[in-house]
Amino acid sequence: MSSRIGISSYAFFWQLSDRVSQPLSIHDALERTAELGVDLFQVCDYAPLEVMTDSGLEAVRATADSLGIGLELGTKGIRPDHLRRFLHIAGILGSPLLRTMFNSPGHAPGTEEAVAIFTDVLPEFEAAGVKIAVETYEQVPTARVLDVVRGVASPYLGICSDPANTVAALEMPREVIDAVAPHVLNMHVKDFAFSRKDGWVGFTYSGAPLGEGLLDYDYMIAKIQPHQRNINQIVEHWLPWQDTETDTIRLENQWTRQSIEFLRSK
């Protein structure tokens, strides 16, 4: 077994947005993924997907199939009806994994509620062969996420590891990696760094090209062991908007290529 390198829709964050004059469609993003020689694409927090008709979803699957690209799926929130909607979408797209986050607008479930929800819906996910990976991020303490995962105790519920997110809650990346490692089902790989603000008053916490920031990639890989456990590594970015649309798109594409080359070199 081996880990696959994948690209997230977050690697095309600006190019998929209305901020640019000619936004990419999801089909365009799949074609770009194929051009980069990558055969896995994670459609993550892409709002148009949720309201697509089945025929629209089938068209996305057809494009991916024609390009030899496997699909993974990502959303936010754990309301039962929402999870079941995305299980339906996963079935059409052929995704074996749904990444999600505990919180969604207007809903911040406690530990007991989250355990009850996952206990209720997971038999349906297991029957469909789809696993749920809850992402580490600053709005929910990692310890609480782990309490839920351990409380449910199902191989179909685990962690989407992203140590960059948790720094905003003063959780140190190495400590988070150590805690979640046995439960990881999916990895978001993005680098990050602090930089001084103008005038040297305060800092900006933002993305960095992979291999040039504070992410201790080698430590993370040694702990999680994705190659031995068949855990996919999904490329993401935290690229701030640049001075112009042209500069932003150029740098977004440059960071994606650098990330892929970095992961391939390991």
NORKA-V852561 format. One record per pair of residues at least 12 apart in sequence whose ideal C-beta (glycine too) atoms are under 10 Angstrom apart, sorted by the first residue. I is the first residue (numbers start at 1). J is the second residue. D is the distance in whole Angstrom. If there is no record, write none. Layout:
i/j/d
I/J/D
I/J/D
This chain:
i/j/d
1/226/10
1/227/8
1/228/7
1/229/7
1/230/4
1/231/9
2/226/8
2/227/5
2/228/9
2/229/10
2/230/7
2/231/10
2/232/10
3/187/8
3/221/9
3/224/9
3/225/9
3/226/4
3/227/5
3/228/9
3/229/8
3/230/7
3/231/5
3/232/6
3/233/6
3/263/9
3/266/10
4/38/9
4/39/7
4/40/5
4/70/8
4/72/10
4/226/9
4/230/8
4/231/9
4/232/5
4/233/7
4/234/9
4/263/10
5/36/10
5/37/9
5/38/6
5/39/9
5/40/7
5/189/9
5/232/8
5/233/6
5/234/8
5/235/7
5/259/9
5/260/6
5/262/10
5/263/5
5/264/7
5/266/10
6/33/8
6/38/7
6/39/8
6/40/3
6/41/6
6/42/5
6/69/9
6/70/8
6/71/9
6/72/7
6/186/9
6/187/9
6/188/10
6/189/9
6/232/5
6/233/7
6/234/4
6/235/7
6/236/10
6/260/10
6/263/10
7/29/8
7/30/9
7/32/8
7/33/5
7/36/7
7/38/5
7/39/10
7/40/7
7/41/6
7/42/7
7/69/9
7/234/7
7/235/5
7/236/9
7/256/7
7/259/8
7/260/8
8/29/10
8/33/10
8/40/10
8/41/8
8/42/5
8/43/8
8/44/5
8/45/9
8/46/10
8/72/9
8/74/8
8/99/9
8/188/7
8/189/9
8/190/9
8/234/5
8/235/6
8/236/5
8/237/9
8/256/10
9/24/9
9/26/8
9/29/6
9/30/10
9/33/10
9/41/8
9/42/7
9/43/5
9/44/5
9/45/7
9/46/5
9/49/9
9/74/8
9/234/10
9/236/9
10/42/8
10/44/6
10/45/7
10/46/9
10/74/9
10/188/8
10/190/8
10/234/9
10/235/8
10/236/4
10/237/6
10/238/8
10/239/9
11/29/9
11/32/9
11/33/9
11/36/10
11/38/10
11/41/9
11/42/9
11/44/10
11/190/9
11/234/9
11/235/5
11/236/6
11/237/6
11/239/9
11/252/7
11/253/9
11/255/8
11/256/5
11/259/7
11/260/9
12/24/6
12/26/9
12/28/8
12/29/5
12/32/7
12/33/9
12/41/10
12/46/10
12/237/9
12/249/9
12/252/7
12/253/9
12/256/8
13/44/10
13/45/10
13/207/10
13/236/8
13/237/7
13/238/9
13/239/7
13/241/10
13/248/10
13/252/7
14/237/9
14/239/7
14/240/10
14/241/7
14/242/9
14/245/8
14/248/5
14/249/7
14/251/9
14/252/6
15/28/8
15/29/8
15/32/8
15/245/10
15/248/8
15/249/6
15/252/6
15/253/8
16/28/9
16/29/6
16/46/7
16/47/10
16/48/9
17/241/10
17/248/10
19/241/7
19/245/8
19/248/8
20/245/5
20/246/10
20/248/8
20/249/7
20/252/10
21/245/6
22/245/9
22/249/10
24/249/10
25/48/9
25/60/9
25/63/9
26/41/9
26/43/7
26/46/7
26/48/7
26/49/7
26/52/9
26/56/9
26/59/9
26/60/6
26/63/8
26/64/9
27/59/8
27/60/7
27/62/9
27/63/5
27/64/9
27/67/10
28/63/10
29/41/7
29/43/8
29/46/9
29/63/10
30/43/9
30/60/8
30/63/5
30/64/6
30/66/9
30/67/6
30/69/6
30/71/9
31/63/8
31/66/10
31/67/7
31/69/9
32/253/8
32/256/8
33/64/9
33/67/7
33/69/6
33/235/10
33/256/9
33/260/10
34/63/10
34/64/9
34/66/9
34/67/4
34/68/7
34/69/6
35/67/9
36/235/10
36/253/9
36/256/7
36/257/7
36/259/10
36/260/6
36/261/10
37/260/8
37/264/9
38/67/10
38/69/8
38/235/8
38/256/9
38/260/6
38/263/10
38/264/10
39/64/10
39/67/8
39/68/6
39/69/5
39/70/6
40/64/10
40/69/7
40/70/5
40/71/8
40/72/7
40/232/6
40/233/9
40/234/8
40/235/10
41/60/10
41/64/7
41/67/9
41/69/5
41/70/7
41/71/6
41/72/7
41/93/10
41/234/9
42/70/10
42/71/8
42/72/4
42/73/7
42/74/6
42/95/9
42/97/8
42/99/7
42/160/10
42/186/8
42/188/9
42/232/8
42/234/5
42/235/9
42/236/9
43/60/8
43/64/9
43/71/6
43/72/7
43/73/6
43/74/7
43/75/9
43/89/9
43/93/7
43/95/8
43/99/10
44/72/8
44/73/8
44/74/3
44/75/8
44/76/9
44/99/6
44/100/10
44/135/9
44/160/10
44/188/8
44/234/8
44/236/8
45/74/6
45/75/7
45/76/6
45/99/9
45/100/10
45/101/9
46/60/10
46/73/9
46/74/8
46/75/9
47/75/10
49/73/8
49/74/9
49/75/8
49/86/9
49/89/7
49/93/9
50/75/7
50/82/9
50/85/7
50/86/8
50/89/8
52/89/8
52/92/9
54/88/8
54/89/9
54/91/10
54/92/6
55/92/10
56/92/9
57/88/9
57/89/6
57/90/10
57/91/9
57/92/4
57/93/6
58/92/6
58/93/9
60/89/10
60/92/8
60/93/7
61/92/6
61/93/5
61/94/6
61/95/9
64/93/8
64/94/8
64/95/10
65/94/8
70/93/9
70/94/7
70/95/8
70/96/8
70/232/9
71/89/10
71/90/9
71/92/10
71/93/5
71/94/6
71/95/5
71/96/9
71/97/9
72/90/9
72/93/9
72/94/10
72/95/5
72/96/7
72/97/5
72/98/8
72/99/7
72/133/9
72/160/10
72/186/7
72/232/7
72/234/7
73/86/6
73/87/9
73/89/6
73/90/5
73/92/10
73/93/6
73/94/10
73/95/4
73/96/9
73/97/7
73/98/5
73/99/7
73/100/9
73/130/8
74/86/9
74/95/9
74/97/9
74/98/7
74/99/4
74/100/7
74/101/9
74/133/9
74/135/8
74/160/8
74/186/9
74/188/9
74/234/9
75/89/9
75/90/10
75/98/7
75/99/7
75/100/5
75/101/8
75/104/9
76/99/9
76/100/6
76/101/5
76/102/9
76/103/7
76/104/5
76/105/8
76/107/10
76/135/9
76/137/10
77/100/7
77/101/7
77/102/8
77/103/7
77/104/3
77/105/8
77/106/9
77/107/6
77/108/10
77/109/9
78/100/6
78/101/8
78/102/6
78/103/9
78/104/8
78/107/8
78/109/6
78/113/9
78/114/6
78/117/5
78/118/7
78/121/8
78/132/8
78/134/8
78/148/9
79/104/7
79/106/10
79/107/6
79/109/9
79/117/8
79/121/10
80/116/9
80/117/6
80/118/9
80/120/6
80/121/6
80/124/10
81/121/10
82/100/9
82/104/7
82/107/9
82/117/10
82/121/10
83/98/8
83/100/7
83/117/7
83/118/9
83/120/9
83/121/5
83/122/9
83/124/9
83/125/8
83/132/8
84/120/10
84/121/7
84/124/7
84/125/9
86/98/5
86/99/10
86/100/8
86/125/10
86/130/9
86/132/9
87/121/8
87/124/6
87/125/6
87/127/10
87/128/6
87/130/6
87/132/9
88/128/9
90/125/9
90/128/7
90/129/9
90/130/5
90/131/10
90/132/10
91/128/6
91/129/9
91/130/8
94/130/10
95/128/10
95/129/10
95/130/7
95/131/10
96/128/9
96/129/6
96/130/6
96/131/7
96/185/10
96/232/10
97/125/10
97/129/10
97/130/7
97/131/5
97/132/8
97/133/6
97/156/10
97/158/9
97/160/9
97/185/7
97/186/6
97/232/8
97/234/10
98/125/8
98/130/6
98/131/7
98/132/5
98/133/7
98/134/10
98/160/10
98/186/10
99/131/10
99/132/8
99/133/5
99/134/8
99/135/6
99/159/10
99/160/5
99/162/9
99/185/9
99/186/6
99/188/8
99/234/8
100/132/6
100/133/8
100/134/6
100/135/7
100/160/8
101/134/7
101/135/5
101/136/9
101/137/6
101/139/8
101/140/7
101/145/9
101/160/9
101/165/9
102/114/6
102/117/10
102/134/7
102/135/9
102/137/9
102/139/8
102/140/5
102/144/8
102/145/7
102/148/8
103/137/9
103/139/5
103/140/6
108/139/8
108/140/8
109/140/9
109/148/9
110/144/9
110/148/10
111/140/10
111/143/10
111/144/6
111/145/9
111/147/5
111/148/6
111/151/7
112/147/10
112/148/9
112/151/8
113/148/9
114/134/9
114/140/9
114/144/8
114/145/9
114/147/9
114/148/5
114/149/9
114/151/8
114/152/8
115/147/8
115/148/6
115/149/9
115/150/9
115/151/4
115/152/6
115/153/10
115/157/10
116/148/10
116/151/10
116/152/9
117/148/9
117/152/9
118/132/7
118/134/9
118/148/7
118/149/9
118/151/8
118/152/5
118/154/7
118/156/9
118/157/6
119/151/8
119/152/6
119/153/10
119/154/8
119/157/9
121/156/10
121/157/10
122/152/7
122/154/5
122/155/10
122/156/5
122/157/6
123/154/9
123/156/9
124/156/10
125/154/9
125/156/5
125/157/8
126/154/7
126/155/8
126/156/5
126/157/10
127/156/10
128/156/10
129/156/9
130/156/8
131/154/9
131/155/8
131/156/5
131/157/7
131/158/7
131/185/5
131/186/8
132/149/10
132/152/9
132/154/9
132/156/6
132/157/5
132/158/8
132/159/10
132/160/9
132/185/8
132/186/10
133/149/10
133/156/10
133/157/8
133/158/5
133/159/6
133/160/4
133/161/9
133/183/9
133/184/8
133/185/4
133/186/4
133/187/9
133/188/10
133/231/10
133/232/10
134/146/9
134/148/7
134/149/7
134/157/7
134/158/7
134/159/6
134/160/6
134/180/10
134/183/9
134/185/9
134/186/10
135/159/8
135/160/4
135/161/8
135/162/6
135/165/7
135/166/10
135/186/8
135/188/7
136/159/7
136/160/7
136/161/6
136/162/5
136/163/7
136/164/9
136/165/6
136/166/5
136/169/10
136/171/8
136/173/10
136/176/6
136/177/9
136/179/9
136/180/6
136/184/10
136/188/9
137/160/9
137/162/7
137/164/9
137/165/4
137/166/7
137/168/8
137/169/8
137/171/10
137/188/10
138/164/10
138/165/6
138/166/6
138/167/8
138/168/4
138/169/4
138/170/9
138/171/8
139/165/9
139/166/10
139/168/9
139/169/8
140/165/10
140/166/10
140/169/9
141/166/9
141/169/7
141/171/7
142/159/9
142/161/10
142/163/9
142/165/10
142/166/6
142/169/8
142/171/6
142/175/8
142/176/5
142/177/10
142/179/6
142/180/7
143/171/9
143/176/10
143/179/7
145/159/7
145/160/10
145/176/10
145/179/9
145/180/8
145/183/9
146/159/8
146/176/10
146/179/6
146/180/7
146/182/10
146/183/7
149/180/9
149/182/10
149/183/5
149/185/10
150/182/10
150/183/8
155/183/10
155/185/9
156/185/9
157/183/9
157/185/8
158/180/9
158/182/9
158/183/5
158/184/6
158/185/4
158/186/8
158/231/9
159/176/10
159/179/9
159/180/5
159/181/9
159/182/9
159/183/5
159/184/5
159/185/6
159/186/8
159/187/9
159/224/9
160/180/9
160/184/8
160/185/7
160/186/4
160/187/7
160/188/6
160/231/10
160/234/8
161/173/10
161/176/8
161/177/7
161/179/10
161/180/5
161/181/8
161/183/9
161/184/5
161/185/9
161/186/7
161/187/5
161/188/7
161/189/9
161/220/8
161/223/9
161/224/6
161/226/9
161/231/8
161/233/10
162/176/9
162/180/10
162/186/9
162/187/8
162/188/4
162/189/8
162/190/7
162/234/9
162/236/8
163/175/9
163/176/5
163/177/6
163/180/9
163/187/10
163/188/9
163/189/10
163/190/9
163/192/9
163/214/10
163/215/7
163/216/9
163/219/10
163/220/7
164/176/10
164/188/8
164/189/9
164/190/5
164/191/7
164/192/4
164/193/10
164/205/9
164/207/8
164/208/10
164/213/9
164/214/9
164/215/7
164/236/8
164/238/7
165/188/8
165/190/9
165/192/9
165/238/10
166/179/10
166/180/10
167/192/7
167/194/9
167/205/7
167/214/8
168/205/7
173/192/9
173/214/7
173/215/7
173/216/7
173/219/9
173/220/8
174/216/7
174/219/6
174/220/8
174/223/8
176/220/10
177/215/10
177/216/8
177/219/7
177/220/5
177/221/10
177/222/9
177/223/5
177/224/7
178/219/9
178/220/10
178/223/6
178/224/10
179/223/10
180/223/9
180/224/8
181/220/9
181/222/9
181/223/5
181/224/5
181/225/8
181/229/10
182/223/9
182/224/9
182/229/10
183/224/10
184/220/10
184/223/9
184/224/5
184/225/9
184/226/8
184/229/8
184/231/6
185/229/9
185/230/10
185/231/7
185/232/9
186/226/9
186/231/6
186/232/6
186/233/9
186/234/7
187/220/8
187/221/9
187/224/7
187/226/6
187/231/6
187/232/7
187/233/5
187/234/6
187/235/10
187/236/10
188/232/10
188/233/8
188/234/5
188/235/8
188/236/5
189/210/7
189/215/8
189/217/7
189/220/8
189/221/10
189/226/10
189/232/10
189/233/5
189/234/7
189/235/6
189/236/7
189/259/7
189/262/9
189/263/7
190/207/6
190/208/8
190/209/10
190/210/7
190/213/9
190/215/7
190/234/9
190/235/7
190/236/4
190/237/6
190/238/6
190/239/9
190/255/9
190/259/8
191/207/7
191/208/4
191/209/6
191/210/5
191/211/7
191/212/6
191/213/4
191/214/7
191/215/5
191/217/8
191/236/10
191/237/9
191/238/8
191/255/9
191/258/10
191/259/8
191/262/9
192/205/7
192/206/7
192/207/6
192/208/6
192/210/10
192/213/5
192/214/6
192/215/6
192/238/6
193/205/8
193/206/7
193/207/8
193/208/4
193/209/9
193/212/8
193/213/4
193/214/6
193/215/9
193/238/9
194/206/8
194/208/10
194/213/9
194/214/8
195/208/9
204/240/8
205/238/9
206/237/10
206/238/6
206/239/8
206/240/6
207/236/9
207/237/5
207/238/3
207/239/5
207/240/7
207/255/8
208/237/9
208/238/8
208/239/9
208/255/9
209/237/9
209/239/9
209/251/9
209/254/8
209/255/5
209/256/10
209/257/10
209/258/5
209/259/8
209/262/8
210/235/8
210/236/10
210/237/9
210/255/7
210/256/9
210/258/6
210/259/4
210/260/9
210/261/9
210/262/5
210/263/8
211/258/7
211/259/8
211/261/9
211/262/5
211/263/10
211/265/9
211/266/10
212/255/10
212/258/8
212/262/9
213/238/10
217/233/10
217/262/8
217/263/9
217/266/7
218/266/8
220/233/10
221/233/9
221/263/10
221/266/7
227/266/9
233/259/9
233/263/6
233/266/9
234/259/10
235/255/9
235/256/6
235/257/10
235/258/10
235/259/4
235/260/6
235/262/9
235/263/7
236/255/10
236/256/10
236/259/8
237/251/9
237/252/7
237/255/5
237/256/7
237/259/8
238/255/10
239/251/6
239/252/5
239/254/10
239/255/6
239/256/10
